Amino acid sequence: MHKYKVPRQEEKCVICDRLRESESLYCKYHRLAYERLKSGYNEWRKRKKNITWSKYLDVVYNNKYTGKWIKEVIEGIRRGKHEGKT
Ligand SMILES: [Zn+2]
């Protein structure tokens, strides 16, 4: 536990310790992963209209080809740390 030197949360990515991109809660890597996640969801909805955001996240998360950054973003979203509207 780091009792001292509390990091300035507002400048850090909500997932890792890298600095945030401006106007984002994420660093550039996690922001990119989040963008990919969102555009993937839009693609999915064209084919599977009833899929919900959280169901989509489950499917992506459980896909063995899903990359580390995207998984971390999904974990963050599940903990309530996401940006924007779904
Ligand atoms: Zn990050």
PDB file of the backbone (N, CA, C, O) and the ligand in Angstrom, with CONECT records:
HET     ZN  A 101       1
ATOM      1  N   MET A   1       0.844  -1.201   0.000  1.00  0.00           N
ATOM      2  CA  MET A   1       0.000   0.000   0.000  1.00  0.00           C
ATOM      3  C   MET A   1       0.875   1.245   0.000  1.00  0.00           C
ATOM      4  O   MET A   1       1.840   1.352   0.756  1.00  0.00           O
ATOM      5  N   HIS A   2       0.518   2.164  -0.851  1.00  0.00           N
ATOM      6  CA  HIS A   2       1.279   3.410  -0.902  1.00  0.00           C
ATOM      7  C   HIS A   2       0.510   4.480  -0.149  1.00  0.00           C
ATOM      8  O   HIS A   2      -0.394   5.128  -0.678  1.00  0.00           O
ATOM      9  N   LYS A   3       0.899   4.636   1.087  1.00  0.00           N
ATOM     10  CA  LYS A   3       0.200   5.637   1.904  1.00  0.00           C
ATOM     11  C   LYS A   3       0.651   7.044   1.563  1.00  0.00           C
ATOM     12  O   LYS A   3      -0.116   8.003   1.656  1.00  0.00           O
ATOM     13  N   TYR A   4       1.892   7.148   1.171  1.00  0.00           N
ATOM     14  CA  TYR A   4       2.442   8.460   0.881  1.00  0.00           C
ATOM     15  C   TYR A   4       2.508   8.669  -0.624  1.00  0.00           C
ATOM     16  O   TYR A   4       2.401   7.727  -1.408  1.00  0.00           O
ATOM     17  N   LYS A   5       2.681   9.878  -0.990  1.00  0.00           N
ATOM     18  CA  LYS A   5       2.787  10.218  -2.417  1.00  0.00           C
ATOM     19  C   LYS A   5       1.619   9.660  -3.221  1.00  0.00           C
ATOM     20  O   LYS A   5       1.815   8.880  -4.153  1.00  0.00           O
ATOM     21  N   VAL A   6       0.451  10.045  -2.870  1.00  0.00           N
ATOM     22  CA  VAL A   6      -0.725   9.610  -3.613  1.00  0.00           C
ATOM     23  C   VAL A   6      -0.619  10.165  -5.034  1.00  0.00           C
ATOM     24  O   VAL A   6      -0.479  11.374  -5.218  1.00  0.00           O
ATOM     25  N   PRO A   7      -0.684   9.308  -6.016  1.00  0.00           N
ATOM     26  CA  PRO A   7      -0.560   9.821  -7.391  1.00  0.00           C
ATOM     27  C   PRO A   7      -1.735  10.716  -7.744  1.00  0.00           C
ATOM     28  O   PRO A   7      -2.837  10.557  -7.219  1.00  0.00           O
ATOM     29  N   ARG A   8      -1.490  11.628  -8.611  1.00  0.00           N
ATOM     30  CA  ARG A   8      -2.575  12.527  -9.037  1.00  0.00           C
ATOM     31  C   ARG A   8      -3.433  11.792 -10.051  1.00  0.00           C
ATOM     32  O   ARG A   8      -3.143  11.761 -11.247  1.00  0.00           O
ATOM     33  N   GLN A   9      -4.484  11.212  -9.538  1.00  0.00           N
ATOM     34  CA  GLN A   9      -5.317  10.327 -10.349  1.00  0.00           C
ATOM     35  C   GLN A   9      -5.816  10.987 -11.622  1.00  0.00           C
ATOM     36  O   GLN A   9      -5.971  10.329 -12.651  1.00  0.00           O
ATOM     37  N   GLU A  10      -6.064  12.265 -11.551  1.00  0.00           N
ATOM     38  CA  GLU A  10      -6.683  12.905 -12.715  1.00  0.00           C
ATOM     39  C   GLU A  10      -5.754  12.922 -13.928  1.00  0.00           C
ATOM     40  O   GLU A  10      -6.194  13.173 -15.051  1.00  0.00           O
ATOM     41  N   GLU A  11      -4.482  12.658 -13.699  1.00  0.00           N
ATOM     42  CA  GLU A  11      -3.550  12.686 -14.832  1.00  0.00           C
ATOM     43  C   GLU A  11      -3.167  11.306 -15.313  1.00  0.00           C
ATOM     44  O   GLU A  11      -2.465  11.147 -16.311  1.00  0.00           O
ATOM     45  N   LYS A  12      -3.640  10.314 -14.587  1.00  0.00           N
ATOM     46  CA  LYS A  12      -3.254   8.956 -14.963  1.00  0.00           C
ATOM     47  C   LYS A  12      -4.387   8.216 -15.622  1.00  0.00           C
ATOM     48  O   LYS A  12      -5.565   8.432 -15.336  1.00  0.00           O
ATOM     49  N   CYS A  13      -3.993   7.339 -16.511  1.00  0.00           N
ATOM     50  CA  CYS A  13      -4.937   6.414 -17.127  1.00  0.00           C
ATOM     51  C   CYS A  13      -5.665   5.665 -16.008  1.00  0.00           C
ATOM     52  O   CYS A  13      -5.053   5.321 -14.997  1.00  0.00           O
ATOM     53  N   VAL A  14      -6.969   5.409 -16.182  1.00  0.00           N
ATOM     54  CA  VAL A  14      -7.720   4.717 -15.134  1.00  0.00           C
ATOM     55  C   VAL A  14      -7.312   3.247 -15.016  1.00  0.00           C
ATOM     56  O   VAL A  14      -7.694   2.570 -14.061  1.00  0.00           O
ATOM     57  N   ILE A  15      -6.554   2.765 -15.966  1.00  0.00           N
ATOM     58  CA  ILE A  15      -6.186   1.354 -15.944  1.00  0.00           C
ATOM     59  C   ILE A  15      -4.719   1.146 -15.562  1.00  0.00           C
ATOM     60  O   ILE A  15      -4.391   0.258 -14.774  1.00  0.00           O
ATOM     61  N   CYS A  16      -3.851   1.969 -16.127  1.00  0.00           N
ATOM     62  CA  CYS A  16      -2.431   1.780 -15.830  1.00  0.00           C
ATOM     63  C   CYS A  16      -1.855   3.082 -15.301  1.00  0.00           C
ATOM     64  O   CYS A  16      -2.591   4.032 -15.034  1.00  0.00           O
ATOM     65  N   ASP A  17      -0.563   3.123 -15.153  1.00  0.00           N
ATOM     66  CA  ASP A  17       0.083   4.306 -14.577  1.00  0.00           C
ATOM     67  C   ASP A  17       0.581   5.300 -15.613  1.00  0.00           C
ATOM     68  O   ASP A  17       1.233   6.288 -15.277  1.00  0.00           O
ATOM     69  N   ARG A  18       0.272   5.032 -16.868  1.00  0.00           N
ATOM     70  CA  ARG A  18       0.711   5.984 -17.882  1.00  0.00           C
ATOM     71  C   ARG A  18      -0.147   7.247 -17.834  1.00  0.00           C
ATOM     72  O   ARG A  18      -1.262   7.257 -17.312  1.00  0.00           O
ATOM     73  N   LEU A  19       0.413   8.291 -18.392  1.00  0.00           N
ATOM     74  CA  LEU A  19      -0.339   9.540 -18.420  1.00  0.00           C
ATOM     75  C   LEU A  19      -1.511   9.444 -19.373  1.00  0.00           C
ATOM     76  O   LEU A  19      -1.465   8.745 -20.385  1.00  0.00           O
ATOM     77  N   ARG A  20      -2.551  10.156 -19.027  1.00  0.00           N
ATOM     78  CA  ARG A  20      -3.727  10.174 -19.889  1.00  0.00           C
ATOM     79  C   ARG A  20      -3.481  10.950 -21.159  1.00  0.00           C
ATOM     80  O   ARG A  20      -2.669  11.874 -21.211  1.00  0.00           O
ATOM     81  N   GLU A  21      -4.208  10.545 -22.178  1.00  0.00           N
ATOM     82  CA  GLU A  21      -4.323  11.390 -23.345  1.00  0.00           C
ATOM     83  C   GLU A  21      -5.249  12.529 -22.954  1.00  0.00           C
ATOM     84  O   GLU A  21      -6.104  12.367 -22.084  1.00  0.00           O
ATOM     85  N   SER A  22      -5.086  13.655 -23.578  1.00  0.00           N
ATOM     86  CA  SER A  22      -5.972  14.752 -23.221  1.00  0.00           C
ATOM     87  C   SER A  22      -7.412  14.398 -23.572  1.00  0.00           C
ATOM     88  O   SER A  22      -7.684  13.774 -24.597  1.00  0.00           O
ATOM     89  N   GLU A  23      -8.318  14.805 -22.706  1.00  0.00           N
ATOM     90  CA  GLU A  23      -9.755  14.549 -22.873  1.00  0.00           C
ATOM     91  C   GLU A  23     -10.111  13.073 -22.940  1.00  0.00           C
ATOM     92  O   GLU A  23     -11.108  12.690 -23.552  1.00  0.00           O
ATOM     93  N   SER A  24      -9.294  12.260 -22.312  1.00  0.00           N
ATOM     94  CA  SER A  24      -9.612  10.842 -22.235  1.00  0.00           C
ATOM     95  C   SER A  24      -9.303  10.380 -20.825  1.00  0.00           C
ATOM     96  O   SER A  24      -8.513  10.999 -20.111  1.00  0.00           O
ATOM     97  N   LEU A  25      -9.938   9.280 -20.431  1.00  0.00           N
ATOM     98  CA  LEU A  25      -9.591   8.689 -19.138  1.00  0.00           C
ATOM     99  C   LEU A  25      -8.453   7.705 -19.288  1.00  0.00           C
ATOM    100  O   LEU A  25      -7.930   7.173 -18.309  1.00  0.00           O
ATOM    101  N   TYR A  26      -8.080   7.473 -20.538  1.00  0.00           N
ATOM    102  CA  TYR A  26      -7.092   6.449 -20.811  1.00  0.00           C
ATOM    103  C   TYR A  26      -5.806   7.018 -21.381  1.00  0.00           C
ATOM    104  O   TYR A  26      -5.773   8.127 -21.915  1.00  0.00           O
ATOM    105  N   CYS A  27      -4.759   6.235 -21.255  1.00  0.00           N
ATOM    106  CA  CYS A  27      -3.515   6.528 -21.962  1.00  0.00           C
ATOM    107  C   CYS A  27      -3.726   6.181 -23.439  1.00  0.00           C
ATOM    108  O   CYS A  27      -4.783   5.674 -23.815  1.00  0.00           O
ATOM    109  N   LYS A  28      -2.734   6.451 -24.257  1.00  0.00           N
ATOM    110  CA  LYS A  28      -2.965   6.234 -25.696  1.00  0.00           C
ATOM    111  C   LYS A  28      -3.218   4.774 -26.038  1.00  0.00           C
ATOM    112  O   LYS A  28      -3.993   4.481 -26.949  1.00  0.00           O
ATOM    113  N   TYR A  29      -2.584   3.860 -25.329  1.00  0.00           N
ATOM    114  CA  TYR A  29      -2.781   2.437 -25.640  1.00  0.00           C
ATOM    115  C   TYR A  29      -4.181   1.972 -25.259  1.00  0.00           C
ATOM    116  O   TYR A  29      -4.859   1.299 -26.036  1.00  0.00           O
ATOM    117  N   HIS A  30      -4.598   2.334 -24.071  1.00  0.00           N
ATOM    118  CA  HIS A  30      -5.925   1.902 -23.641  1.00  0.00           C
ATOM    119  C   HIS A  30      -7.022   2.673 -24.365  1.00  0.00           C
ATOM    120  O   HIS A  30      -8.113   2.144 -24.579  1.00  0.00           O
ATOM    121  N   ARG A  31      -6.748   3.900 -24.739  1.00  0.00           N
ATOM    122  CA  ARG A  31      -7.746   4.642 -25.504  1.00  0.00           C
ATOM    123  C   ARG A  31      -7.949   3.985 -26.871  1.00  0.00           C
ATOM    124  O   ARG A  31      -9.077   3.843 -27.345  1.00  0.00           O
ATOM    125  N   LEU A  32      -6.854   3.594 -27.484  1.00  0.00           N
ATOM    126  CA  LEU A  32      -6.935   2.916 -28.777  1.00  0.00           C
ATOM    127  C   LEU A  32      -7.703   1.603 -28.645  1.00  0.00           C
ATOM    128  O   LEU A  32      -8.540   1.273 -29.485  1.00  0.00           O
ATOM    129  N   ALA A  33      -7.409   0.868 -27.591  1.00  0.00           N
ATOM    130  CA  ALA A  33      -8.104  -0.406 -27.359  1.00  0.00           C
ATOM    131  C   ALA A  33      -9.595  -0.154 -27.157  1.00  0.00           C
ATOM    132  O   ALA A  33     -10.437  -0.894 -27.665  1.00  0.00           O
ATOM    133  N   TYR A  34      -9.902   0.887 -26.417  1.00  0.00           N
ATOM    134  CA  TYR A  34     -11.307   1.216 -26.175  1.00  0.00           C
ATOM    135  C   TYR A  34     -12.024   1.600 -27.473  1.00  0.00           C
ATOM    136  O   TYR A  34     -13.170   1.210 -27.698  1.00  0.00           O
ATOM    137  N   GLU A  35     -11.342   2.360 -28.314  1.00  0.00           N
ATOM    138  CA  GLU A  35     -11.927   2.730 -29.607  1.00  0.00           C
ATOM    139  C   GLU A  35     -12.188   1.483 -30.458  1.00  0.00           C
ATOM    140  O   GLU A  35     -13.220   1.372 -31.121  1.00  0.00           O
ATOM    141  N   ARG A  36     -11.250   0.568 -30.426  1.00  0.00           N
ATOM    142  CA  ARG A  36     -11.415  -0.672 -31.197  1.00  0.00           C
ATOM    143  C   ARG A  36     -12.601  -1.469 -30.660  1.00  0.00           C
ATOM    144  O   ARG A  36     -13.388  -2.034 -31.421  1.00  0.00           O
ATOM    145  N   LEU A  37     -12.709  -1.501 -29.363  1.00  0.00           N
ATOM    146  CA  LEU A  37     -13.801  -2.217 -28.714  1.00  0.00           C
ATOM    147  C   LEU A  37     -15.148  -1.633 -29.142  1.00  0.00           C
ATOM    148  O   LEU A  37     -16.078  -2.366 -29.478  1.00  0.00           O
ATOM    149  N   LYS A  38     -15.234  -0.311 -29.124  1.00  0.00           N
ATOM    150  CA  LYS A  38     -16.488   0.349 -29.487  1.00  0.00           C
ATOM    151  C   LYS A  38     -16.844   0.138 -30.947  1.00  0.00           C
ATOM    152  O   LYS A  38     -18.001  -0.124 -31.275  1.00  0.00           O
ATOM    153  N   SER A  39     -15.850   0.250 -31.832  1.00  0.00           N
ATOM    154  CA  SER A  39     -16.176   0.074 -33.248  1.00  0.00           C
ATOM    155  C   SER A  39     -16.511  -1.388 -33.530  1.00  0.00           C
ATOM    156  O   SER A  39     -17.334  -1.681 -34.398  1.00  0.00           O
ATOM    157  N   GLY A  40     -15.875  -2.304 -32.799  1.00  0.00           N
ATOM    158  CA  GLY A  40     -16.226  -3.714 -32.932  1.00  0.00           C
ATOM    159  C   GLY A  40     -17.663  -3.970 -32.525  1.00  0.00           C
ATOM    160  O   GLY A  40     -18.364  -4.770 -33.145  1.00  0.00           O
ATOM    161  N   TYR A  41     -18.092  -3.291 -31.486  1.00  0.00           N
ATOM    162  CA  TYR A  41     -19.478  -3.450 -31.031  1.00  0.00           C
ATOM    163  C   TYR A  41     -20.457  -2.959 -32.095  1.00  0.00           C
ATOM    164  O   TYR A  41     -21.483  -3.592 -32.344  1.00  0.00           O
ATOM    165  N   ASN A  42     -20.136  -1.842 -32.712  1.00  0.00           N
ATOM    166  CA  ASN A  42     -20.998  -1.334 -33.783  1.00  0.00           C
ATOM    167  C   ASN A  42     -21.083  -2.321 -34.944  1.00  0.00           C
ATOM    168  O   ASN A  42     -22.144  -2.506 -35.538  1.00  0.00           O
ATOM    169  N   GLU A  43     -19.961  -2.947 -35.256  1.00  0.00           N
ATOM    170  CA  GLU A  43     -19.952  -3.950 -36.322  1.00  0.00           C
ATOM    171  C   GLU A  43     -20.834  -5.142 -35.949  1.00  0.00           C
ATOM    172  O   GLU A  43     -21.618  -5.635 -36.760  1.00  0.00           O
ATOM    173  N   TRP A  44     -20.689  -5.582 -34.726  1.00  0.00           N
ATOM    174  CA  TRP A  44     -21.466  -6.721 -34.252  1.00  0.00           C
ATOM    175  C   TRP A  44     -22.958  -6.453 -34.315  1.00  0.00           C
ATOM    176  O   TRP A  44     -23.756  -7.319 -34.675  1.00  0.00           O
ATOM    177  N   ARG A  45     -23.305  -5.243 -33.957  1.00  0.00           N
ATOM    178  CA  ARG A  45     -24.732  -4.926 -33.900  1.00  0.00           C
ATOM    179  C   ARG A  45     -25.388  -4.904 -35.272  1.00  0.00           C
ATOM    180  O   ARG A  45     -26.604  -5.045 -35.400  1.00  0.00           O
ATOM    181  N   LYS A  46     -24.557  -4.723 -36.297  1.00  0.00           N
ATOM    182  CA  LYS A  46     -25.117  -4.789 -37.645  1.00  0.00           C
ATOM    183  C   LYS A  46     -25.563  -6.220 -37.959  1.00  0.00           C
ATOM    184  O   LYS A  46     -26.514  -6.447 -38.707  1.00  0.00           O
ATOM    185  N   ARG A  47     -24.849  -7.167 -37.368  1.00  0.00           N
ATOM    186  CA  ARG A  47     -25.162  -8.575 -37.654  1.00  0.00           C
ATOM    187  C   ARG A  47     -26.056  -9.189 -36.581  1.00  0.00           C
ATOM    188  O   ARG A  47     -27.002  -9.914 -36.890  1.00  0.00           O
ATOM    189  N   LYS A  48     -25.754  -8.897 -35.336  1.00  0.00           N
ATOM    190  CA  LYS A  48     -26.512  -9.457 -34.217  1.00  0.00           C
ATOM    191  C   LYS A  48     -27.155  -8.300 -33.469  1.00  0.00           C
ATOM    192  O   LYS A  48     -26.575  -7.734 -32.542  1.00  0.00           O
ATOM    193  N   LYS A  49     -28.326  -7.973 -33.877  1.00  0.00           N
ATOM    194  CA  LYS A  49     -28.902  -6.734 -33.389  1.00  0.00           C
ATOM    195  C   LYS A  49     -29.206  -6.715 -31.890  1.00  0.00           C
ATOM    196  O   LYS A  49     -29.263  -5.654 -31.268  1.00  0.00           O
ATOM    197  N   ASN A  50     -29.395  -7.879 -31.338  1.00  0.00           N
ATOM    198  CA  ASN A  50     -29.810  -7.885 -29.939  1.00  0.00           C
ATOM    199  C   ASN A  50     -28.676  -7.958 -28.930  1.00  0.00           C
ATOM    200  O   ASN A  50     -28.907  -7.966 -27.720  1.00  0.00           O
ATOM    201  N   ILE A  51     -27.475  -8.010 -29.423  1.00  0.00           N
ATOM    202  CA  ILE A  51     -26.384  -8.167 -28.463  1.00  0.00           C
ATOM    203  C   ILE A  51     -26.224  -6.890 -27.625  1.00  0.00           C
ATOM    204  O   ILE A  51     -26.201  -5.777 -28.151  1.00  0.00           O
ATOM    205  N   THR A  52     -26.116  -7.085 -26.336  1.00  0.00           N
ATOM    206  CA  THR A  52     -25.934  -5.928 -25.456  1.00  0.00           C
ATOM    207  C   THR A  52     -24.442  -5.658 -25.303  1.00  0.00           C
ATOM    208  O   THR A  52     -23.588  -6.489 -25.610  1.00  0.00           O
ATOM    209  N   TRP A  53     -24.181  -4.475 -24.821  1.00  0.00           N
ATOM    210  CA  TRP A  53     -22.782  -4.077 -24.610  1.00  0.00           C
ATOM    211  C   TRP A  53     -22.082  -5.047 -23.663  1.00  0.00           C
ATOM    212  O   TRP A  53     -20.953  -5.465 -23.920  1.00  0.00           O
ATOM    213  N   SER A  54     -22.753  -5.404 -22.571  1.00  0.00           N
ATOM    214  CA  SER A  54     -22.068  -6.261 -21.598  1.00  0.00           C
ATOM    215  C   SER A  54     -21.901  -7.689 -22.126  1.00  0.00           C
ATOM    216  O   SER A  54     -20.909  -8.355 -21.829  1.00  0.00           O
ATOM    217  N   LYS A  55     -22.868  -8.147 -22.901  1.00  0.00           N
ATOM    218  CA  LYS A  55     -22.728  -9.468 -23.519  1.00  0.00           C
ATOM    219  C   LYS A  55     -21.575  -9.451 -24.520  1.00  0.00           C
ATOM    220  O   LYS A  55     -20.768 -10.377 -24.592  1.00  0.00           O
ATOM    221  N   TYR A  56     -21.528  -8.376 -25.278  1.00  0.00           N
ATOM    222  CA  TYR A  56     -20.432  -8.214 -26.231  1.00  0.00           C
ATOM    223  C   TYR A  56     -19.071  -8.239 -25.517  1.00  0.00           C
ATOM    224  O   TYR A  56     -18.125  -8.879 -25.976  1.00  0.00           O
ATOM    225  N   LEU A  57     -18.998  -7.539 -24.405  1.00  0.00           N
ATOM    226  CA  LEU A  57     -17.740  -7.515 -23.648  1.00  0.00           C
ATOM    227  C   LEU A  57     -17.353  -8.910 -23.177  1.00  0.00           C
ATOM    228  O   LEU A  57     -16.180  -9.284 -23.202  1.00  0.00           O
ATOM    229  N   ASP A  58     -18.361  -9.681 -22.744  1.00  0.00           N
ATOM    230  CA  ASP A  58     -18.084 -11.060 -22.318  1.00  0.00           C
ATOM    231  C   ASP A  58     -17.501 -11.881 -23.457  1.00  0.00           C
ATOM    232  O   ASP A  58     -16.516 -12.599 -23.287  1.00  0.00           O
ATOM    233  N   VAL A  59     -18.126 -11.761 -24.620  1.00  0.00           N
ATOM    234  CA  VAL A  59     -17.678 -12.553 -25.767  1.00  0.00           C
ATOM    235  C   VAL A  59     -16.251 -12.161 -26.155  1.00  0.00           C
ATOM    236  O   VAL A  59     -15.400 -13.019 -26.390  1.00  0.00           O
ATOM    237  N   VAL A  60     -16.008 -10.860 -26.217  1.00  0.00           N
ATOM    238  CA  VAL A  60     -14.674 -10.404 -26.607  1.00  0.00           C
ATOM    239  C   VAL A  60     -13.639 -10.832 -25.566  1.00  0.00           C
ATOM    240  O   VAL A  60     -12.541 -11.280 -25.898  1.00  0.00           O
ATOM    241  N   TYR A  61     -14.017 -10.682 -24.321  1.00  0.00           N
ATOM    242  CA  TYR A  61     -13.075 -11.009 -23.244  1.00  0.00           C
ATOM    243  C   TYR A  61     -12.699 -12.485 -23.276  1.00  0.00           C
ATOM    244  O   TYR A  61     -11.551 -12.845 -23.017  1.00  0.00           O
ATOM    245  N   ASN A  62     -13.655 -13.323 -23.591  1.00  0.00           N
ATOM    246  CA  ASN A  62     -13.402 -14.764 -23.583  1.00  0.00           C
ATOM    247  C   ASN A  62     -12.800 -15.291 -24.882  1.00  0.00           C
ATOM    248  O   ASN A  62     -12.508 -16.481 -25.002  1.00  0.00           O
ATOM    249  N   ASN A  63     -12.620 -14.408 -25.839  1.00  0.00           N
ATOM    250  CA  ASN A  63     -11.994 -14.808 -27.093  1.00  0.00           C
ATOM    251  C   ASN A  63     -10.477 -14.836 -26.896  1.00  0.00           C
ATOM    252  O   ASN A  63      -9.870 -13.858 -26.460  1.00  0.00           O
ATOM    253  N   LYS A  64      -9.884 -15.983 -27.229  1.00  0.00           N
ATOM    254  CA  LYS A  64      -8.448 -16.109 -26.955  1.00  0.00           C
ATOM    255  C   LYS A  64      -7.595 -15.210 -27.844  1.00  0.00           C
ATOM    256  O   LYS A  64      -6.412 -15.007 -27.572  1.00  0.00           O
ATOM    257  N   TYR A  65      -8.185 -14.680 -28.892  1.00  0.00           N
ATOM    258  CA  TYR A  65      -7.421 -13.790 -29.769  1.00  0.00           C
ATOM    259  C   TYR A  65      -7.487 -12.324 -29.345  1.00  0.00           C
ATOM    260  O   TYR A  65      -6.813 -11.467 -29.917  1.00  0.00           O
ATOM    261  N   THR A  66      -8.299 -12.056 -28.346  1.00  0.00           N
ATOM    262  CA  THR A  66      -8.389 -10.678 -27.870  1.00  0.00           C
ATOM    263  C   THR A  66      -7.091 -10.277 -27.183  1.00  0.00           C
ATOM    264  O   THR A  66      -6.545 -11.016 -26.364  1.00  0.00           O
ATOM    265  N   GLY A  67      -6.623  -9.117 -27.529  1.00  0.00           N
ATOM    266  CA  GLY A  67      -5.340  -8.649 -27.002  1.00  0.00           C
ATOM    267  C   GLY A  67      -5.416  -8.179 -25.558  1.00  0.00           C
ATOM    268  O   GLY A  67      -6.487  -7.921 -25.007  1.00  0.00           O
ATOM    269  N   LYS A  68      -4.243  -8.081 -24.979  1.00  0.00           N
ATOM    270  CA  LYS A  68      -4.074  -7.680 -23.577  1.00  0.00           C
ATOM    271  C   LYS A  68      -4.679  -6.303 -23.278  1.00  0.00           C
ATOM    272  O   LYS A  68      -5.329  -6.107 -22.251  1.00  0.00           O
ATOM    273  N   TRP A  69      -4.456  -5.367 -24.182  1.00  0.00           N
ATOM    274  CA  TRP A  69      -4.938  -4.004 -23.903  1.00  0.00           C
ATOM    275  C   TRP A  69      -6.457  -3.978 -23.836  1.00  0.00           C
ATOM    276  O   TRP A  69      -7.049  -3.342 -22.964  1.00  0.00           O
ATOM    277  N   ILE A  70      -7.065  -4.676 -24.765  1.00  0.00           N
ATOM    278  CA  ILE A  70      -8.526  -4.684 -24.791  1.00  0.00           C
ATOM    279  C   ILE A  70      -9.069  -5.394 -23.553  1.00  0.00           C
ATOM    280  O   ILE A  70     -10.054  -4.953 -22.960  1.00  0.00           O
ATOM    281  N   LYS A  71      -8.430  -6.485 -23.169  1.00  0.00           N
ATOM    282  CA  LYS A  71      -8.883  -7.170 -21.951  1.00  0.00           C
ATOM    283  C   LYS A  71      -8.787  -6.260 -20.734  1.00  0.00           C
ATOM    284  O   LYS A  71      -9.670  -6.257 -19.876  1.00  0.00           O
ATOM    285  N   GLU A  72      -7.735  -5.510 -20.671  1.00  0.00           N
ATOM    286  CA  GLU A  72      -7.588  -4.592 -19.533  1.00  0.00           C
ATOM    287  C   GLU A  72      -8.676  -3.517 -19.543  1.00  0.00           C
ATOM    288  O   GLU A  72      -9.188  -3.118 -18.497  1.00  0.00           O
ATOM    289  N   VAL A  73      -9.011  -3.063 -20.738  1.00  0.00           N
ATOM    290  CA  VAL A  73     -10.085  -2.069 -20.829  1.00  0.00           C
ATOM    291  C   VAL A  73     -11.410  -2.691 -20.373  1.00  0.00           C
ATOM    292  O   VAL A  73     -12.187  -2.057 -19.659  1.00  0.00           O
ATOM    293  N   ILE A  74     -11.657  -3.924 -20.787  1.00  0.00           N
ATOM    294  CA  ILE A  74     -12.896  -4.595 -20.377  1.00  0.00           C
ATOM    295  C   ILE A  74     -12.934  -4.779 -18.861  1.00  0.00           C
ATOM    296  O   ILE A  74     -13.967  -4.568 -18.225  1.00  0.00           O
ATOM    297  N   GLU A  75     -11.808  -5.172 -18.297  1.00  0.00           N
ATOM    298  CA  GLU A  75     -11.759  -5.299 -16.839  1.00  0.00           C
ATOM    299  C   GLU A  75     -12.055  -3.958 -16.178  1.00  0.00           C
ATOM    300  O   GLU A  75     -12.755  -3.884 -15.168  1.00  0.00           O
ATOM    301  N   GLY A  76     -11.515  -2.920 -16.763  1.00  0.00           N
ATOM    302  CA  GLY A  76     -11.760  -1.583 -16.223  1.00  0.00           C
ATOM    303  C   GLY A  76     -13.228  -1.197 -16.305  1.00  0.00           C
ATOM    304  O   GLY A  76     -13.786  -0.635 -15.363  1.00  0.00           O
ATOM    305  N   ILE A  77     -13.845  -1.503 -17.433  1.00  0.00           N
ATOM    306  CA  ILE A  77     -15.264  -1.192 -17.612  1.00  0.00           C
ATOM    307  C   ILE A  77     -16.102  -1.946 -16.582  1.00  0.00           C
ATOM    308  O   ILE A  77     -17.057  -1.407 -16.023  1.00  0.00           O
ATOM    309  N   ARG A  78     -15.729  -3.196 -16.343  1.00  0.00           N
ATOM    310  CA  ARG A  78     -16.465  -3.986 -15.360  1.00  0.00           C
ATOM    311  C   ARG A  78     -16.322  -3.444 -13.957  1.00  0.00           C
ATOM    312  O   ARG A  78     -17.204  -3.625 -13.117  1.00  0.00           O
ATOM    313  N   ARG A  79     -15.231  -2.790 -13.710  1.00  0.00           N
ATOM    314  CA  ARG A  79     -15.052  -2.159 -12.399  1.00  0.00           C
ATOM    315  C   ARG A  79     -15.685  -0.768 -12.364  1.00  0.00           C
ATOM    316  O   ARG A  79     -15.594  -0.056 -11.365  1.00  0.00           O
ATOM    317  N   GLY A  80     -16.315  -0.403 -13.449  1.00  0.00           N
ATOM    318  CA  GLY A  80     -16.967   0.892 -13.485  1.00  0.00           C
ATOM    319  C   GLY A  80     -16.099   2.040 -13.926  1.00  0.00           C
ATOM    320  O   GLY A  80     -16.448   3.206 -13.743  1.00  0.00           O
ATOM    321  N   LYS A  81     -14.954   1.703 -14.514  1.00  0.00           N
ATOM    322  CA  LYS A  81     -14.051   2.762 -14.956  1.00  0.00           C
ATOM    323  C   LYS A  81     -14.062   2.859 -16.461  1.00  0.00           C
ATOM    324  O   LYS A  81     -13.124   2.410 -17.121  1.00  0.00           O
ATOM    325  N   HIS A  82     -15.062   3.413 -16.989  1.00  0.00           N
ATOM    326  CA  HIS A  82     -15.073   3.581 -18.433  1.00  0.00           C
ATOM    327  C   HIS A  82     -15.498   4.993 -18.763  1.00  0.00           C
ATOM    328  O   HIS A  82     -16.033   5.727 -17.932  1.00  0.00           O
ATOM    329  N   GLU A  83     -15.246   5.334 -19.973  1.00  0.00           N
ATOM    330  CA  GLU A  83     -15.593   6.683 -20.377  1.00  0.00           C
ATOM    331  C   GLU A  83     -16.708   6.657 -21.401  1.00  0.00           C
ATOM    332  O   GLU A  83     -16.936   5.649 -22.070  1.00  0.00           O
ATOM    333  N   GLY A  84     -17.374   7.737 -21.509  1.00  0.00           N
ATOM    334  CA  GLY A  84     -18.380   7.875 -22.553  1.00  0.00           C
ATOM    335  C   GLY A  84     -19.605   7.021 -22.320  1.00  0.00           C
ATOM    336  O   GLY A  84     -19.714   6.313 -21.318  1.00  0.00           O
ATOM    337  N   LYS A  85     -20.505   7.099 -23.244  1.00  0.00           N
ATOM    338  CA  LYS A  85     -21.709   6.265 -23.175  1.00  0.00           C
ATOM    339  C   LYS A  85     -21.509   5.027 -24.004  1.00  0.00           C
ATOM    340  O   LYS A  85     -20.777   5.034 -24.993  1.00  0.00           O
ATOM    341  N   THR A  86     -22.164   3.967 -23.596  1.00  0.00           N
ATOM    342  CA  THR A  86     -21.995   2.734 -24.349  1.00  0.00           C
ATOM    343  C   THR A  86     -22.979   2.749 -25.491  1.00  0.00           C
ATOM    344  O   THR A  86     -23.027   1.804 -26.277  1.00  0.00           O
TER     345      THR A  86
HETATM  346 ZN    ZN A 101      -3.484   2.886 -19.767  1.00  0.00          ZN2+
END
